[in-house]
Structure formats: structure tokens, C-alpha cells
Amino acid sequence: MGIKALAWTASAIAVLAGVAGAVASCGGDDGTTGGFPLDGGSGGRDEQGNVIDTDGSVITTPDGGSSACSPKTCQQLGFDCGDNADGCGGVLQCGVCNAPDVCGGGGFSKCGNNGFAPDGAVACVPTTCAQLAINCGPAGDGCGGVLQCGTCVLPDICGGGGKPSICGNSVPCNGLCKQQVTCDGGGTTTLKGKVVAGTLPKYLPNNAVPDPVPNVLVYVPNAPVLAFSKGVQCSQCGADVSGSPLVQATTDVDGTFTLTNVPVGNNIPVVIQLGRWRRQVTFNVPGCVTTAIGDIHMPRNKSEGDIPLTAISTGSVDGFECVLLKMGVDQAEFTNPAGGGRIETYLGNGARISNQTPAESTLTAKLATLESYDQVFFPCWGGQIAKPAATQQNVVDYTDNGGRVFATHFSYTWLYNIAPFSQTATWNANAGSLVSTSAEIDTSFNKGQTFAKWLGIVGALTQQNPARMNISDPRHDFDAVVSPAVRTMYTVGQNPNFPLNYSFDTPWGKQNQCGRVVYSDFHVAGTNSGGQTFPAECTASPMTAQEKALEFMIWDLASCVPPPPKPLCTPLTCAQQNISCGPAGDGCGGLLQCGNCVSPQTCGGGGKSGQCGAPDGGPCAPKTCAQLGFDCGPAGDGCGGLIQCGTCNAPDTCGGGGNGGVCGNSAPH
């Protein structure tokens, strides 16, 4: 086989270095060194492994030339990943690993998953909730991930016992708390029931059940339930809850509730409460089973519980008193002021209790009189009757101080021309009326969604999706509402459509609000009731769909009642927990973001949870040239990286003496 005589020059070394990364194998076995003749040259190898000159001619072939260094394959070396030396100064590309395997994870330049990260760092092993010794709230896993460590059963809250991310409370266990039991197998002592209106059978069609009441607080008290303070109170939702609730729940839209971890024993008290509607009943509760306790109706009279002290200024068109009667309030509770009933009547131009029923002006002339009531109803008088500015201001001040007001149709005279009530809607007073219309429920917010579902449950809808009902005697007195006031119902098929009712909290525009106003622009019950004596103006028939809509609004007027105040848990900071990256729990059920790491560092990358670390010091320790016994050419470090081990001085070549990665030659001395 002919071989051209070539001179060894620096250019040959340069070319060798330039092509080394692309050569898959090098050299033959004909006594030359490094794959090139001893006298040099400036060629390289083609894809088939032939040694070529710069003019493209073959100098030697892989099956027998003059090289003394036989390049190794990845298979011969037992490598399956990373860059590695072929023993003759060339570089082998031995492949990549499929996740979760990484190069070096199974040994030197071998794929495996033995605690290595893809970049050769210590794998950040995620921490579990159990390892963190916590049982509630979110937490960081130390590797940039989020753990969800569970929820607590009231009265415990996350961090409430003073231990971060541990369920507990700071309330000493006494009273009924001592009757709560731990059940085998993770079970609980549970009560299931339903809160309904107190509607009597004569107002229920075909033996139907009373309407459900949503958003009612249901709880087991662990202390005496105190009497409500008299008069209007400017307090936030939940401030009227007493008795130190031990376990609690809130009724769903269908009135159902589930109480868990209930104390075991006879005569266990259960309280239902919606604003100042409240009733307490007792049950015998067996341990570690679920007991169905059936329906609990809202109080019908003072002997059953608390009913908001209510003032009604009767109107000739809308009989609010008739709706309350059908909702279950006993007739005996409707009296003149100071008559001992919970529904006190003032004469507008509607029905009266007796000839001694005082006029509406007796109610509204003094703020102190208004403030003696929990809620006040102003039904429609059948015409636009102007109200004195001073009494309008009294109504505004009453709601600012926590009072609740419900007005219908022409009683917009309490709203439309007195600031700030006039700013809550785009008023268009007495713009017109319709015989009937289809109305759609606004489900763009939570209360509207509840209203729509509830109307469907009680059979008041004509269409489910979108939720619609028929309205008789609708009126057009405002065109739109001003946020944050919310409409709950609006006309369909009109040009343009307009709201039929809305509500807003008071003081209007203030952050700290405690009162509420509801306005409905359609008639509901008892037309031409002027001059009649209650309950002659009320029909004996079941509630119409429109009366049911008003029923929901009356329940809503008394809300809201969120869970009572909880024990304070002081959140921890990232610094307090010595966490500098990734998410972490704050110990109180909240989530912290403790920062990001700057590349190439990663969260947990150095093997320490919640700390930034560089991906360069893991169990796959990169090898050095000296450790490999190499003094020339490129080599793999065993962890997927490439190292350069130097060059040889002519006439030695890398591997030329028969030892891969070692300078030498096979020429006789």
C-alpha cells in the first residue's frame, strides 16, 4: 500500500486539534503514530475512518495502515453517555441519557439514577411533610416545589397552638370540648341536617317542604349563647356570634350542612344563626357515626329563638308583612310599636294592626327611633310621595350605623335624590312600567349564582340556563347600578334592558361597612291593601315565584355571617426559617416565595434543602487527566463533561506508543 512522504509540521497538529471533535475513530496498525505517518502531513480522516491528505486522496485505510493506535469505540470502553476519549486523541460521542437517568448516575460515563442531578450536581431530594414534622398548610419541599400538608379540623387552625404548620389552638379544652372523641380508623362524630324556613303547612302546596335557607351559620357552642344587644350595631360580620363555637359549618344553597367532630352525649346544643335570626336546639349524639338530624326550621316566634326586631311602614301595593307571615313568622309577632312583637307596624298607606297603629313619620322623624330596629321595610305606596330631606338623612345615617333597609318601587323616594344613595345607581325615576317581563338572574358574582340556584331549587324559575323567571308588575326606575353595588335581576327582551333590583353596603364608598340597602323594582304581594287590618290583606295561598324571590332577599338582608374570629397565628418569614430559595409555608397556612437562584445555581442544587447551590459538586465527581492516567488529547470526565489533557511533542503522538491517552511512538530506538 503506497504512502506519501509528508513533513511533520505545526499545521498538522493544528488540523488534528481542529478535527478531533468530529473523528469517531483514528489510526491503523501499520506502525505509524497517531494515525499519521511519522513524517507528518496535513490531512485528516473521512467519515469511513480513512486517513486522507489535503487533496482528498486516501493515505491509509482503517484495515491496515501505519498507525500503532487503535481507537476504541464507546461499546468497547463500556461507555453509554457523554464525551469520551477514543484513546487516540479523538473524541467519542457516546450518547445522552433518558430522564430520570443522568450521565454518571450508573458509574463512570454510564447512564443511571443514583442521586445525581442532570447537571452532575447532588440531586435535590424533595422533603416530605412528615420529614418536616408538619401537618397543615403549604410548605416548600426544599427543591423549588410546593407541598400541601393538609387542613385542620376546627377549633384547631394551622399554627393556632403556637407551633408553625401544626394544627392546634390556644383555647383550653373545657366544657363540651371534653366530650369530643377520637374515633378508630380515622372516623368522626358527624351530624347532617338542613335549615329551612318556618313556613306552616297551610302555605305549602301539595305537602311540599319549606324553602331552604342558605348561608346560615350552624355551630355547637362551648359557652353560654348571649342575648343580642338592643338596637342597631355597626359591627362586622360574625361579631354577633357568641357561645365560643366548638365546631361549625355554613349551610349550602340547598340548606344542608355537615358538622364534624361533634361532642358526644345527650342534649348537645346546636345553634343556627343568620344575622339576628337565631335558634338553639339539642340532639342526642352517638359517637363515631354520622347521624341525620333532619330539618331545623328558622324561629317562628320569641319562644323558639331570636327574630330581628323589624319595622314595617305598610304600603298599599307591596305587603312585606304577608311575605314574612308566609316565611313562618307567627301572626302574634306582628304588633304595634311597644306591643311585644318582633315585627312592629307603622302606617304608610297600607294595612294596620289597629286604629292605634302610628304613622310612618313616627318611625322616621327621629334617628334614635330608627336605630332601635335591626331592619326597616319601606314597601311601595302606589305613588311617588316625596320624603322630607331630614327624614331621608335619618335613613342614610341609620344604615351608616349598621341598619338594614329594604325598599320597593315608589319607595325609591328614600334613595334616588339623597346623597350618597343617589350615587349608587343611574336613576330614571318613574320611567315606565310593564304588565310582565322575563327577568334573568345576574350570575356574574357569587351571591347571584346562589340566588339563581336557590330559585331553581324552590321552583321559581322558568328556565335554568340562563336562569330566568317571569315577573308581573315590573317597573323601570333606574337604568344601571354603580359598582360596588350589585344587581341581581334584570329584564330580558326590553330595549334597553334595565335592572329590577340591586343592593349595596353602607356607609357607601367607605372601607369599613356594616349596613345594607336592598331595592326591588317589582311588586310582590297584597295589592290595594290600604285601610285593611292585618292579616286580611294577605292571601292564604302558597308563595308566588316573586314572593319567593323577595324571601331570598329578606334572608340576604340579614347576612352575612362568616366564621367567628380565629386564634392569631404569627406568620414566619423566609429568613426566620433559614430558607433562601423556592416556596415555603409561613406556618399559618400561607405560602411564601423565598426567592430564585442565579444560574448556574439552583434551589437545593448543592444538596442543601432551601438553599441555592452550584451544580458542580455532586456524587458524580468529575475525573482529572491525572486520575485517568492521560497526558494528551481530550477525555471524558465521567460525568458527561469533556477535559483536555494536553498535546505531545513530535515524534510522539497521543497513543502512539500503544497506550491510549498517553504520548508515545512505536519507532525503534
Secondary structure in CASP SS format (residue, H / E / C, confidence):
PFRMAT SS
TARGET T0000
AUTHOR 0000-0000-0000
METHOD secondary structure of the structure
MODEL  1
M C 1.00
G C 1.00
I C 1.00
K C 1.00
A C 1.00
L C 1.00
A C 1.00
W C 1.00
T C 1.00
A H 1.00
S H 1.00
A H 1.00
I H 1.00
A H 1.00
V H 1.00
L H 1.00
A H 1.00
G H 1.00
V H 1.00
A H 1.00
G H 1.00
A H 1.00
V C 1.00
A C 1.00
S C 1.00
C C 1.00
G C 1.00
G C 1.00
D C 1.00
D C 1.00
G C 1.00
T E 1.00
T E 1.00
G C 1.00
G C 1.00
F E 1.00
P C 1.00
L C 1.00
D C 1.00
G C 1.00
G C 1.00
S C 1.00
G C 1.00
G E 1.00
R E 1.00
D C 1.00
E C 1.00
Q C 1.00
G C 1.00
N C 1.00
V E 1.00
I E 1.00
D C 1.00
T C 1.00
D C 1.00
G C 1.00
S C 1.00
V E 1.00
I E 1.00
T E 1.00
T C 1.00
P C 1.00
D C 1.00
G C 1.00
G C 1.00
S C 1.00
S E 1.00
A C 1.00
C C 1.00
S C 1.00
P C 1.00
K C 1.00
T C 1.00
C H 1.00
Q H 1.00
Q H 1.00
L H 1.00
G C 1.00
F C 1.00
D C 1.00
C C 1.00
G C 1.00
D E 1.00
N E 1.00
A E 1.00
D C 1.00
G C 1.00
C C 1.00
G C 1.00
G C 1.00
V E 1.00
L E 1.00
Q E 1.00
C C 1.00
G C 1.00
V C 1.00
C C 1.00
N C 1.00
A C 1.00
P C 1.00
D C 1.00
V E 1.00
C E 1.00
G C 1.00
G C 1.00
G C 1.00
G C 1.00
F C 1.00
S C 1.00
K C 1.00
C E 1.00
G E 1.00
N C 1.00
N C 1.00
G C 1.00
F E 1.00
A C 1.00
P C 1.00
D C 1.00
G C 1.00
A C 1.00
V E 1.00
A C 1.00
C C 1.00
V C 1.00
P C 1.00
T C 1.00
T C 1.00
C H 1.00
A H 1.00
Q H 1.00
L H 1.00
A C 1.00
I C 1.00
N C 1.00
C C 1.00
G C 1.00
P E 1.00
A E 1.00
G E 1.00
D C 1.00
G C 1.00
C C 1.00
G C 1.00
G C 1.00
V E 1.00
L E 1.00
Q E 1.00
C C 1.00
G C 1.00
T C 1.00
C C 1.00
V C 1.00
L C 1.00
P C 1.00
D C 1.00
I E 1.00
C E 1.00
G C 1.00
G C 1.00
G C 1.00
G C 1.00
K C 1.00
P C 1.00
S C 1.00
I C 1.00
C E 1.00
G E 1.00
N C 1.00
S C 1.00
V C 1.00
P C 1.00
C C 1.00
N C 1.00
G H 1.00
L H 1.00
C H 1.00
K H 1.00
Q H 1.00
Q C 1.00
V C 1.00
T C 1.00
C C 1.00
D H 1.00
G H 1.00
G H 1.00
G C 1.00
T C 1.00
T C 1.00
T E 1.00
L E 1.00
K E 1.00
G E 1.00
K E 1.00
V E 1.00
V E 1.00
A C 1.00
G C 1.00
T C 1.00
L C 1.00
P H 1.00
K H 1.00
Y H 1.00
L C 1.00
P H 1.00
N H 1.00
N H 1.00
A C 1.00
V C 1.00
P C 1.00
D C 1.00
P E 1.00
V C 1.00
P C 1.00
N C 1.00
V C 1.00
L E 1.00
V E 1.00
Y E 1.00
V E 1.00
P E 1.00
N C 1.00
A C 1.00
P C 1.00
V C 1.00
L C 1.00
A C 1.00
F C 1.00
S C 1.00
K C 1.00
G C 1.00
V C 1.00
Q C 1.00
C C 1.00
S C 1.00
Q C 1.00
C C 1.00
G C 1.00
A C 1.00
D C 1.00
V C 1.00
S C 1.00
G C 1.00
S C 1.00
P E 1.00
L E 1.00
V E 1.00
Q E 1.00
A E 1.00
T E 1.00
T C 1.00
D C 1.00
V C 1.00
D C 1.00
G C 1.00
T E 1.00
F E 1.00
T E 1.00
L E 1.00
T E 1.00
N C 1.00
V C 1.00
P C 1.00
V C 1.00
G E 1.00
N E 1.00
N E 1.00
I E 1.00
P E 1.00
V E 1.00
V E 1.00
I E 1.00
Q E 1.00
L E 1.00
G C 1.00
R C 1.00
W E 1.00
R E 1.00
R E 1.00
Q E 1.00
V E 1.00
T E 1.00
F E 1.00
N E 1.00
V E 1.00
P C 1.00
G C 1.00
C C 1.00
V C 1.00
T E 1.00
T E 1.00
A E 1.00
I E 1.00
G E 1.00
D E 1.00
I E 1.00
H E 1.00
M C 1.00
P C 1.00
R C 1.00
N C 1.00
K C 1.00
S C 1.00
E C 1.00
G E 1.00
D E 1.00
I C 1.00
P C 1.00
L C 1.00
T E 1.00
A E 1.00
I E 1.00
S E 1.00
T E 1.00
G C 1.00
S C 1.00
V C 1.00
D C 1.00
G C 1.00
F H 1.00
E H 1.00
C H 1.00
V H 1.00
L H 1.00
L H 1.00
K H 1.00
M H 1.00
G C 1.00
V C 1.00
D C 1.00
Q H 1.00
A H 1.00
E H 1.00
F E 1.00
T E 1.00
N C 1.00
P C 1.00
A C 1.00
G C 1.00
G C 1.00
G C 1.00
R C 1.00
I E 1.00
E E 1.00
T E 1.00
Y E 1.00
L E 1.00
G C 1.00
N C 1.00
G C 1.00
A C 1.00
R E 1.00
I C 1.00
S C 1.00
N C 1.00
Q C 1.00
T C 1.00
P C 1.00
A E 1.00
E H 1.00
S H 1.00
T H 1.00
L H 1.00
T H 1.00
A C 1.00
K C 1.00
L H 1.00
A H 1.00
T H 1.00
L H 1.00
E C 1.00
S C 1.00
Y C 1.00
D C 1.00
Q E 1.00
V E 1.00
F E 1.00
F E 1.00
P C 1.00
C C 1.00
W C 1.00
G C 1.00
G C 1.00
Q C 1.00
I C 1.00
A C 1.00
K C 1.00
P C 1.00
A H 1.00
A H 1.00
T H 1.00
Q H 1.00
Q H 1.00
N H 1.00
V H 1.00
V H 1.00
D H 1.00
Y H 1.00
T H 1.00
D H 1.00
N C 1.00
G C 1.00
G C 1.00
R E 1.00
V E 1.00
F E 1.00
A E 1.00
T E 1.00
H H 1.00
F H 1.00
S H 1.00
Y H 1.00
T H 1.00
W H 1.00
L C 1.00
Y C 1.00
N C 1.00
I C 1.00
A C 1.00
P C 1.00
F H 1.00
S H 1.00
Q H 1.00
T C 1.00
A E 1.00
T E 1.00
W E 1.00
N E 1.00
A E 1.00
N E 1.00
A E 1.00
G E 1.00
S E 1.00
L C 1.00
V C 1.00
S E 1.00
T E 1.00
S E 1.00
A E 1.00
E E 1.00
I E 1.00
D C 1.00
T C 1.00
S C 1.00
F C 1.00
N H 1.00
K H 1.00
G H 1.00
Q H 1.00
T H 1.00
F H 1.00
A H 1.00
K H 1.00
W H 1.00
L H 1.00
G H 1.00
I H 1.00
V C 1.00
G C 1.00
A C 1.00
L C 1.00
T C 1.00
Q E 1.00
Q C 1.00
N C 1.00
P C 1.00
A C 1.00
R E 1.00
M E 1.00
N E 1.00
I E 1.00
S E 1.00
D C 1.00
P E 1.00
R E 1.00
H E 1.00
D E 1.00
F E 1.00
D E 1.00
A E 1.00
V E 1.00
V C 1.00
S C 1.00
P C 1.00
A C 1.00
V E 1.00
R E 1.00
T E 1.00
M E 1.00
Y E 1.00
T E 1.00
V E 1.00
G C 1.00
Q C 1.00
N C 1.00
P C 1.00
N C 1.00
F C 1.00
P E 1.00
L E 1.00
N E 1.00
Y E 1.00
S E 1.00
F E 1.00
D E 1.00
T E 1.00
P C 1.00
W C 1.00
G C 1.00
K C 1.00
Q C 1.00
N C 1.00
Q C 1.00
C C 1.00
G E 1.00
R E 1.00
V E 1.00
V E 1.00
Y E 1.00
S E 1.00
D C 1.00
F E 1.00
H C 1.00
V C 1.00
A C 1.00
G C 1.00
T C 1.00
N C 1.00
S C 1.00
G C 1.00
G C 1.00
Q C 1.00
T E 1.00
F C 1.00
P C 1.00
A C 1.00
E C 1.00
C C 1.00
T C 1.00
A C 1.00
S C 1.00
P C 1.00
M C 1.00
T C 1.00
A H 1.00
Q H 1.00
E H 1.00
K H 1.00
A H 1.00
L H 1.00
E H 1.00
F H 1.00
M H 1.00
I H 1.00
W H 1.00
D H 1.00
L H 1.00
A H 1.00
S C 1.00
C C 1.00
V C 1.00
P C 1.00
P C 1.00
P C 1.00
P C 1.00
K C 1.00
P C 1.00
L C 1.00
C C 1.00
T C 1.00
P C 1.00
L C 1.00
T C 1.00
C C 1.00
A C 1.00
Q C 1.00
Q C 1.00
N C 1.00
I C 1.00
S C 1.00
C C 1.00
G C 1.00
P E 1.00
A E 1.00
G E 1.00
D C 1.00
G C 1.00
C C 1.00
G C 1.00
G C 1.00
L E 1.00
L E 1.00
Q E 1.00
C C 1.00
G C 1.00
N C 1.00
C C 1.00
V C 1.00
S C 1.00
P C 1.00
Q C 1.00
T E 1.00
C E 1.00
G C 1.00
G C 1.00
G C 1.00
G C 1.00
K C 1.00
S C 1.00
G C 1.00
Q C 1.00
C E 1.00
G E 1.00
A C 1.00
P C 1.00
D C 1.00
G C 1.00
G C 1.00
P C 1.00
C C 1.00
A C 1.00
P C 1.00
K C 1.00
T C 1.00
C H 1.00
A H 1.00
Q H 1.00
L H 1.00
G C 1.00
F C 1.00
D C 1.00
C C 1.00
G C 1.00
P E 1.00
A E 1.00
G E 1.00
D C 1.00
G C 1.00
C C 1.00
G C 1.00
G C 1.00
L E 1.00
I E 1.00
Q E 1.00
C C 1.00
G C 1.00
T C 1.00
C C 1.00
N C 1.00
A C 1.00
P C 1.00
D C 1.00
T E 1.00
C E 1.00
G C 1.00
G C 1.00
G C 1.00
G C 1.00
N C 1.00
G C 1.00
G C 1.00
V C 1.00
C E 1.00
G E 1.00
N C 1.00
S C 1.00
A C 1.00
P C 1.00
H C 1.00
END
